[in-house]
Amino acid sequence: MVNLLRNMSASGFNRRFPVGSKFRYYPVPGLPGYEEVITRSTAWHMQRGNNLVVRVEGKIGGVSVNHLEPIV
């Protein structure tokens, strides 16, 4: 869980992680439980605030990239 994504821009995330990239999704960062997910969209910043989100399989709406750890 040391590789959770922080302080990324949408363009930086999208360059580094194309649609179809695999991640561990931690619903509650800091706790050990996670699910493996695959991105289904490019990332975008929420209209209100500065939260960067992306759509992943099995979840409705966007999830914060702060909850994602890339699987290498």
Number of C-alpha atoms within 10 A of each C-alpha: 16 6 12 16 15 12 12 13 15 18 13 11 19 16 11 9 16 14 16 14 16 18 22 19 24 21 16 10 14 10 9 9 11 17 11 15 20 16 20 16 17 18 24 20 15 13 8 6 7 11 17 21 21 22 21 23 13 11 9 8 10 17 19 20 25 19 21 25 19 17 11 6
